[in-house]
Amino acid sequence: MTHLWIRAEQRPNETRVGVTPKGVTTLLKAGFEVSVERSKTRVIPDIEYSNTGCTMVAENAWPAAPNDALIVGLKELPTDTGPLHHDHVLFGHAYKGQPDGPHLLHRFIEGGGTLFDLEYLTDNDGRRVAAFGYWAGFAGAAMSINAWAAQKTGTPVAPARTYKNADEMVEHTKTLLETIGDTPTVLIIGALGRVGTGSADFAKRVGAAITKWDMAETASGGPFPEVLEHDVFLNCILASPKTPVFVYPDAVNQNRRLSVIGDIACDPDNDFSPIKVYNRTTTWNEPVLRVSNEPTLDVMAIDNLPSMLPLESSLDFAGQLLPHLLHSHDLSSGVWGRANALFRQHTDPLRK
C-alpha cells in the first residue's frame, strides 16, 4: 500500500495546499494510506481532512514519518532538518543555478531520498501537469498595478494580503484606480501561457490598457524599447538560456514611461533572468524594491503570489495534481519517472 504524507507548510504567509479533502477521499478509495499533518494556518481546516477518515498527525512531524512514505508539500523545507531520507514532492528551485539548490540536493544525497520537483512533473510533451501559474499571474498583476497606483498617490504600496476570492481582489484594485482617476498601460510578455493569461484577465477586469506579447513578438532577441514605453511591465516567462533580456541594467537611467516591473516569473538568482535591474525577491511586508528614484522604478517580485488567493489556487492546483498522485505507486515511470531521472541528472555529478 502506497503511503502519502501530506505535510503542513512551514513558510510564513503560505496557507495553500496541494491535496484537498476531496482528493484525500479519492486516494483513500483507491487504496492509498494517507496521513495529513495538522496545521494552524492551512486555508482548509483540519476538520475537513479528519472527516475523510485519513490519519491525522502532528504538525511538522514529517521527519519522523515511516521511511516508505512519500512526503507531499508545496514550498521549501526548513534548512535545519538535516539529511532527507524520504522521497519528497515540492517546489525545490534547485536546478537552475539558484544559490540554495546545491545545499538542498546534498541533503537528499546524504539522506538517500529523492526530490520529485513539482515544477518538473511533466507530460510526454514536456508540459507541466500541475501549476499555480494562472493565479500567480492574476495576483502578480494585482500587486504590480497596486504599486503603480501607490506611486500616483505618493504613498507606499500596502503589504500583500490574502483575499477571500478573486472578485474581492479585483474590487480592491478598482477602488484604488478610481481614487486616482487613471489606469495604467500594461505590457505582458508571455501572454499566451498560464501566467500571462492570469495577468491579462486581471488587468482587463480593472480596465487597464493591455499589450500582449509572446514568442512571436520576442523572437528577434531584443532589445525591446517598447518595454520602457508602458507604465507597467509584467514578465511571465520563466528564465532559461534562450530567454532574451527584456530590461537591461541601464534602464534605470533611461528616459522611460515604465515605473513598475512585475517579475511574476520571479527568478532573480537565475543567471538567465531577463530582468537585470534587481537581484532579490520581495516580500509580503515590502512588496516592491525601488531600484530608481529619478524617475521612479519599482520591482515587484513576490515568489508565492498564488497564496494571496489560497483557496481558489489550491483547488485549481490540487485538481490538476490528483490524477498523477493516483499513479504515485510507481515512481519509476510516467511523470514520476521523468522527475526522478532529472533528479539523478542533477545529483550524480555531486556524488563524485
Disulfide bonds with the S-S distance in Angstrom:
none
